[in-house]
Amino acid sequence: MAHTHQLDVTQIPPKLKHPTIFQHFDELKEGDSFTILNDHDPKPLYYQLLAERGDTFTWEYKQQGPQWWEVEIGKKKLHEPLTVGAIAASDQRKANVFLKMGIDFCCHGNKTLDEACRDAHLNPDEVRKALKEVERLPEDRLHRFHEWELDFLCDYIVNVHHRYVSEVSPVLRELSEKVALRHGNNHPELLSISQHVAALTSEMLSHQIKEERILFPFIKEMVKSASEHKPFQHPPFGTIENPVQMMMMDHDETAKLMKAIHDASNGYQVPEDGCESYRLLYQKLDEFENDLYQHIHLENNILFPKAVEMEKQNGVIVE
């Protein structure tokens, strides 16, 4: 954010502290911020801002005691176009539209709809029409992922997506090797597909272990602390943004491998001389790709941003 200045709250009479801070906030332009310096945690101010100004501000601790607390307060840019990631996160029906039309709302969910349509060589007006049409369909009330508590979302990802990857990975590796051995002479692309499947499944299984042992337990601990109105301890990996960035980099790598498989198989089109195992492989890969993109979407567009925001709002205790 630009145009940041500091307000020393300790120099303001007690009755005027909050009115003065609110005045400074109201005078901000969208995208600008200021910092407040205080001799105790100003967290009550956060809740007052939330109650009176709604979701229009950002709150980030720059220093947390023991003598001084410094917080950067910014005014959000409220009129920027929604990203495809945000659109998909708010409505599963629209996420399905993006999936069917080949719009990357997972690893590149930070792009605007126009930018994503340009990359996918699609007409933005046609995509907007499709998004409008699905609003007439019944909403999936069971899977409003953006409304779920983060600890529940972590458990869902593990029990649904991680379990699926663990169960299907050995099947895909064995099947891809078998089909490549039998048809590789006439269809050399099967050899690279088999190699990519081995790399993809290995990467994902390793990635899931890191999430289940490190990142997800910390997110669940944050949720527990917040529900009990207790501070949580500073994690060994620093801010949660560090492992989140690592996980998102992993997602980029898995998405590249998945795209390589998709392209090499010509979108899972089985040739005329393909046997039943050939067809089964491509069917399983198609299913795996759909699950992968939903999996990445839930983490990149919903779980991770909310977890980062929760850490900032609750203030990690630095020992």
N, C-alpha and C positions, 0 to 999 in steps of 0.2 A: 504494500500500500504506500501511497505517496503523502507528502505534506504531514509528516508526523511531528508533533510537538509534545512537550511534557507539562503536566499539571501537577504541582506539588500539593496534594490534598491536605497535608499537615499544616499548611499555612492558611487554610480557609476555616472560618468559624464553623463549629459543628452544625448549626442549623442551616448553613448555606452550602455544605459540602455536596450533597446529592443534587440540589437545584443547579449548582454551578456545573457539575459534571454533565447533567442532562442538557444544559444550555450548550456546552461545548459539543456534545454529541449531535444535537439538533442542527448546529451550524456547519457540521461536516458535509462535504460533498460526497456523493457515492464513490466508494473506493478509497477514501482518505481515512486517516486514523489519528489518534493521539494516545499518549500514555499517561497513566496516573501513577503517582508515587505516594505510598502510604506506609504508616508504621505498624499496620496489622493487615491481615488478609481481608480484602474488600469484597469477599464473596457475596454478602447480602446485596451489594449493589448489582451484581449479576442478575439475581432473581428479580430485583425491582425493574431493571431494564427489560428483562424478558416479559414481565407482567405489563409494563406500560408501553413498550416499543415493539414487542413481538419479535419475530425472527428476522430482525433487520440489522443486527450487529454481529461482530465477531469479538471474541474475548480470548486473549492469549497471555499467559503468565510469562514475563521476561525474567523476573526474579521473585523468589519466594522465601523471604525471611533469611535468617532469624530476626534481622533488624528492619529490613526494608522489603516491601512488596511493590513490584512494578508490573502493571498490566497494560497491554496494548488493546485499546478498544477501537474498532473500525466500523464504518458504515458499509454494509453490503451493497454491491451493485445489483439492484433489483430488476433492472430492465434489460439485462443481457439475455440473448436467446438461450433457451434450455439446451443442454447437451443431449445427445442421444442416450448417454448413460443415465441421465436424470429422467428422461422420458421413459426409458425401459424400467427403471427402478420404481417408478410411480404406478405403472400399469403393466401387468404381465401380458395382457392381450396385445399391447403395443410392442413388447419385447418379442413376441411371437411373429409379428409383422416384420420386424427387423431381421429376425432369423431367416424367415422364408425369402426375403428379398435380398439377402446377402449383405446387409449393412452391419458393419462391425461396431457393436455397442458394448463390447466386453473390454478388450485391450486398448481400444481407441475410443472409449466412451466419452472422452472429454471434448469431442468435436461437436460443432453445431450440426443441426440436421442438414443444412445446405452443404456444409463441408463433407459430411459423411456420404451424402448422395453423390457429390462430385467424385469422391474416391471410388464409389461403387458403380459409377457411370449410370446413375439413375436420375430420372426427372423428379425434382423435389416436389412438384405439384402432385404428381401421381402418388408419391409416398405419403404426402399429407392427406390425400383423399383416402388412401388405404387405412391410415391411422384414424381418420374420422369415422370410417365405416365400422371399424371394430368396436367403437364405443357403443354401438347398438347391441352388441353381443352381451350375454350375461357375464358379469364380472366374477372371476374366481375368488370367492370370499375366503376360501380355505388357504389361499396362497398370496395373501397381501404381505409379501416379504418385507416391504419397507416399514410395516407397522409392528413387526415382531421385535421382542426383546432380543438383544444381541447374544445373550447366552443361549437362548432357544435356537437362534439362527445358526450359531456355531454347532450345536448338537445336530441340527437338521443337515447341515453340510457334511458332517462326519458320517452320520447314519445313512444318508441317501447317496451323496456323490462320492465320498471317499470309499464307502463300502462297495459301490458299483465299480469303481476303478480297480479296487483290490481283487474283486471277483472276476472281472472281465479281462484284465491285463494278461494273465497267463494263457487264456483262451485265444486272445488276439495274436500273441506272439507265436504260439504253436500253429495256429491256422495260417498265419501269413507265411511262415517258413514252409509249411506243407504245400501251399498253393504256388509259392515261388519255385520250389523244387520241381513241381510237376509241369508248370506252364511258363517258367522263366525263359526258356529258349525262344518261344514264340512271342512272349510279352515281357521284355527285359525290365519294364517299369516295375514289375512285381518284386524284383530284387531290391530296388531302392525303397519300395513301400515296406518290405519286410525289415530293412535296416531302420527306417524311420519309426516303425511301430515299436521296435526294440528300444530305441532311444527315447521315444515319447513316453512309453509306459514306465521305463526306469526313472525318468525325470519326474513324472507325476507321483510315483510311489515315494520317492525321496522327499519331494515337496510336501506331501501330506503328513509325513512323519514330523517335519519341522513345525507345521501348523498345529498338529495335535499335541506336541510336547512343549512347545514354547509360546506361540502366539495366542492360540485359542484359550489356554488356561489363564493367561494374563487378562484377556478380554473378559472372561467369565468372572475373574476376581474383581475387575473394575465394576462390573454390573452389580456384584454382591456388595461391594463397598458403597456404591452409590445408593442402593436400595436401603442400606442400613445407616446412611448419612455418615459414613466413616471415611477418613482419608486412606488411600492405598499407598503402598510402598513404591519407591522408585525402582523400576525393573532393572535387571542386570544389563539389559541391552540399551539402556538410555531411554529415549522417548520411543513410544510405540511406532512412530513413523519410520524408524530404522528397519525393523523386521517387515513392516508393511511394504516398504519400497523393495526389499529383497523378494518378497512373495510376488509382487507385481512384475518384477523382472523375470521371475520364473514363469509367470503366466505368459509373458511375451514369447519366451522360448518355446513353450508348449504349443502356443497358437501358431508359431512359424512351422513347427513340425507337423501339426495337424493340417495346415494349409498345403504343405508339400505333399502330404498323402492324398488330400482332396484333389489337387491339381494332377498328380501323377496318375490317379485312377480315373481322370476325366469326370469327376463328380460322381464316382462310384457306378459308372456305366459298365456293366458286364459285357464282354465281347461275345460273339455268337458261339465261339468254341469253349466258353467258360463252363466248367462243371458245377455241381451243386456246392462243393466246397468253396469255389470261386465266388459264387453268388452269396453264400453265407458270410464269407469274409467281408465283402463289400457292404452287406446289410449291417453287419456288426460294426464296421467302421463308421458308417453313416449314423448309427445310433450313438456311438462313442463321441462323435463330433458334436451332435446335438446336446448331449449331456455335458460335454466339456465347456461349451459356450455358456450354458446356463450356470454351470459351476463357477466359472470365472466371473460372470455377471454378478452373481450374488455376493461375491467377495469384493471385486473391484468397485462396484457401483453402490453397494449398500453396506456391507459389513465393515469394510476398511474405513470409508469416510466417516461413518458414525462412530467407530471406535476412536479414531483420531480426535474427533470433536469431543467425545466424552472425556478423553484424557485432558484436553485443554480446559474444559469446563470445571472438572473436579479438582484439577491441580495435583500433580504427582508430588509426593513428599520426597525431597532430596536429602539423603542421609549424609 
